[in-house]
């Protein structure tokens, strides 16, 4: 369910050694873990379940390995998603995944779903992933759903699209972005370089 090759190419561009893994042993042997994702939440969580990767992913986070979720990889970290029904996520972050809803607003026609294209980041606090990244930097988004964490302290950045939504989180060794760093040119490559250096 992931945009694996574009993420891999971006990481190699910044000098990181990468390996695509599909089993528990691969996750256990990794120094750092990236969970990218595109597509539907239910299909993705079911694939992780079928491949018996849920517990190894949770264990990697618990062990303190640097961990980065990208797009759907952010959403999968949460307790529940309401995309096409109700589906349990990994439960590493308390909160939910909900759809943008602009119904009844006068400006609804201007607020496209999915939220697609370049938009700016409001950096909520200083986190290692954003070392050297300027406030207001533009990154690339493609999503119809967004995360709502219970604990506001995990919020690393927010973005405006018909109102403020959480565009990234950070807690200890766990980082995740709703946007795609691998598609965000210079700014995104800088973030991936920061992650590789952790």
Buried (B, 14 or more C-beta within 10 A) or exposed (E): BBBBEBBBEBBEEBEBEBEEBEEBEBBBEBEBBBBBBBEBBBBBBEBBEEEEBBEBBBEBBEEEBBBBBBBBBBBBBBBBBEBEEEBEBBBBBEBBBBBBEBEEEEEEEEBBBEBEEEBBBBBBEEBBBBEEBEEEBBBBBBBEBBBEBEEEEBBBBBBEBBEEBBBBBBBEBBBBBBBBBBBBBEBBBBBBBBBBEB
